[in-house]
């Protein structure tokens, strides 16, 4: 089945730093989403981005579908950005499932 | 617009018991998918319901079953609970089965003792 790999697995930053999270996937996709999971387990939608570039405040994302990767940029990080970031894809190969990567755990300290 | 809701928030069950988890989809969404997230892992797809029919299933045994109702809300039933079923159960709704953004509820945390 389709493979989704996220890197790095862990990231430790000082408040104000910038970071880039990467998601590689092994097949063409219909849908790619980035989520932030808060400490209570809720998955917060960040971006729906099967291709192209989007920005929302300090966050932006780029998906290069032809090269099968997506990047999530976090600028001027804040302590509230801490948590786990997941990339998830759906593809014809996976049927109707959203396939998640293992996540990147981000810790931002003040 | 009401988001995806789930109940209960937490649940403690004993091995061998049965459990039912509930999910209400977001307004305008006709598709509900269920996921299991073990501690430290990404969510794993259990199954999807579309127009009251199962529309795709992950690698979970038949004791995991579900229902979707005419108002598009859904239930996840787990029979003969095992200790490994302890996890966060997430439901997501979307406008259609594939290619559309999925929105997740807050989850139900199930503990099996």
Boltz contact constraints between the chains, C-beta under 6 A:
constraints:
  - contact:
      token1: [A, 30]
      token2: [B, 98]
      max_distance: 6.0
  - contact:
      token1: [A, 30]
      token2: [B, 99]
      max_distance: 6.0
  - contact:
      token1: [A, 31]
      token2: [B, 99]
      max_distance: 6.0
  - contact:
      token1: [A, 41]
      token2: [B, 88]
      max_distance: 6.0
  - contact:
      token1: [A, 41]
      token2: [B, 107]
      max_distance: 6.0
  - contact:
      token1: [A, 42]
      token2: [B, 106]
      max_distance: 6.0
  - contact:
      token1: [A, 43]
      token2: [B, 104]
      max_distance: 6.0
  - contact:
      token1: [A, 48]
      token2: [B, 101]
      max_distance: 6.0
  - contact:
      token1: [A, 86]
      token2: [B, 42]
      max_distance: 6.0
  - contact:
      token1: [A, 90]
      token2: [B, 98]
      max_distance: 6.0
  - contact:
      token1: [A, 95]
      token2: [B, 56]
      max_distance: 6.0
  - contact:
      token1: [A, 96]
      token2: [B, 48]
      max_distance: 6.0
  - contact:
      token1: [A, 96]
      token2: [B, 55]
      max_distance: 6.0
  - contact:
      token1: [A, 96]
      token2: [B, 56]
      max_distance: 6.0
  - contact:
      token1: [A, 96]
      token2: [B, 97]
      max_distance: 6.0
  - contact:
      token1: [A, 96]
      token2: [B, 98]
      max_distance: 6.0
  - contact:
      token1: [A, 97]
      token2: [B, 45]
      max_distance: 6.0
  - contact:
      token1: [A, 97]
      token2: [B, 58]
      max_distance: 6.0
  - contact:
      token1: [A, 98]
      token2: [B, 102]
      max_distance: 6.0
  - contact:
      token1: [A, 100]
      token2: [B, 42]
      max_distance: 6.0
  - contact:
      token1: [A, 100]
      token2: [B, 43]
      max_distance: 6.0
  - contact:
      token1: [A, 101]
      token2: [B, 42]
      max_distance: 6.0
  - contact:
      token1: [A, 102]
      token2: [B, 42]
      max_distance: 6.0
  - contact:
      token1: [A, 103]
      token2: [B, 42]
      max_distance: 6.0
